Amino acid sequence: MSKLQVRLYFDDNSWIGPGKVALLEAIAEHGSISAAGRAMDMSYKRAWDLVAEMNRIFGSPVIAAQPGGKSGGGAELTPLGRDVVAHFRAVEAASQQAAGSHISSLEEMRKQKT
């Protein structure tokens, strides 16, 4: 089955896509940037860099992080971060619904190849 993948470009240097949104979802699930990175087979630095990029894009923090140490630290999505996830997933769903019949037609054409 074909799938439509959405990436939103705000300008040449600012975009979000399924990877960045999945990272936010993983942070929400695991309560930690490092645990989210591990779950996604991503380095801690790469995860932090992506979070910093989203903070820049939206002009405010998408996560609230507590420093590590004996208590272990942690992270959670800010209201902005939760909204980014919700709106991006809504765009994906609406795009899939709007394009569904066209995607099906393209799949049929592909099946008819010689």
C-alpha positions as CSV (number, residue, x, y, z in Angstrom):
1,M,0.0,0.0,0.0
2,S,1.2,3.5,-0.9
3,K,1.5,6.1,1.7
4,L,1.6,9.9,1.5
5,Q,4.3,11.6,3.5
6,V,4.0,15.2,4.5
7,R,6.8,17.7,5.1
8,L,5.9,21.3,5.8
9,Y,8.4,24.0,4.6
10,F,7.9,27.3,6.2
11,D,10.9,28.7,4.3
12,D,14.2,27.3,2.9
13,N,15.7,26.8,6.4
14,S,12.6,25.8,8.4
15,W,10.6,22.7,8.0
16,I,9.0,19.9,10.0
17,G,8.2,16.4,8.9
18,P,7.3,13.0,10.2
19,G,10.8,12.5,11.8
20,K,10.7,15.6,14.0
21,V,7.1,15.0,15.0
22,A,7.9,11.4,15.8
23,L,10.8,12.6,18.1
24,L,8.3,14.9,19.9
25,E,6.0,11.9,20.3
26,A,8.8,9.7,21.6
27,I,9.8,12.4,24.1
28,A,6.2,12.5,25.4
29,E,6.1,8.7,25.6
30,H,9.5,8.2,27.3
31,G,9.7,11.4,29.3
32,S,13.3,11.9,28.3
33,I,15.2,13.2,25.3
34,S,17.9,10.6,25.7
35,A,15.4,7.8,26.0
36,A,13.5,9.1,23.0
37,G,16.7,9.2,21.0
38,R,17.6,5.7,21.9
39,A,14.1,4.5,21.0
40,M,14.6,6.1,17.6
41,D,18.2,4.8,17.1
42,M,19.3,8.5,17.3
43,S,22.1,10.0,19.2
44,Y,21.3,12.3,22.2
45,K,23.1,15.2,20.3
46,R,21.0,14.6,17.2
47,A,17.8,14.6,19.2
48,W,18.8,17.8,21.0
49,D,19.8,19.4,17.7
50,L,16.3,18.6,16.3
51,V,14.6,20.0,19.4
52,A,16.7,23.2,19.2
53,E,15.7,23.5,15.5
54,M,12.0,23.2,16.3
55,N,12.4,25.7,19.1
56,R,14.0,28.1,16.5
57,I,11.3,27.4,13.9
58,F,8.4,28.1,16.4
59,G,10.1,30.8,18.4
60,S,9.4,29.1,21.7
61,P,10.3,25.8,23.4
62,V,8.5,22.7,22.2
63,I,9.7,20.7,25.3
64,A,10.4,21.5,28.9
65,A,13.5,19.7,30.1
66,Q,14.8,19.1,33.6
67,P,18.6,18.6,33.9
68,G,19.8,15.1,34.8
69,G,21.7,14.1,37.8
70,K,20.8,11.9,40.7
71,S,17.1,12.4,40.1
72,G,17.5,11.5,36.4
73,G,16.1,14.7,34.8
74,G,13.4,14.3,32.2
75,A,11.5,16.1,29.5
76,E,7.9,16.7,28.5
77,L,6.2,18.5,25.7
78,T,5.1,22.1,26.3
79,P,1.6,23.1,25.2
80,L,3.3,24.4,22.0
81,G,4.9,21.0,21.4
82,R,1.6,19.2,21.9
83,D,0.0,21.6,19.5
84,V,2.7,21.1,16.9
85,V,2.2,17.3,17.1
86,A,-1.6,17.6,16.9
87,H,-1.7,20.0,14.0
88,F,0.9,18.1,12.0
89,R,-0.9,14.8,12.5
90,A,-4.2,16.5,11.4
91,V,-2.5,17.8,8.3
92,E,-1.3,14.3,7.5
93,A,-4.7,12.8,8.0
94,A,-6.4,15.5,5.9
95,S,-3.8,15.1,3.2
96,Q,-4.3,11.4,3.1
97,Q,-8.0,11.7,2.9
98,A,-7.9,14.3,0.2
99,A,-5.4,12.3,-1.9
100,G,-6.8,8.9,-1.3
101,S,-8.6,8.3,-4.5
102,H,-5.7,9.7,-6.6
103,I,-3.3,7.4,-4.7
104,S,-5.5,4.5,-5.4
105,S,-5.6,5.3,-9.1
106,L,-1.8,5.6,-9.2
107,E,-1.5,2.2,-7.5
108,E,-3.8,0.7,-10.1
109,M,-1.8,2.1,-12.9
110,R,1.3,0.7,-11.3
111,K,-0.3,-2.8,-11.1
112,Q,-1.1,-2.6,-14.8
113,K,2.5,-2.2,-15.8
114,T,3.8,-4.7,-18.3
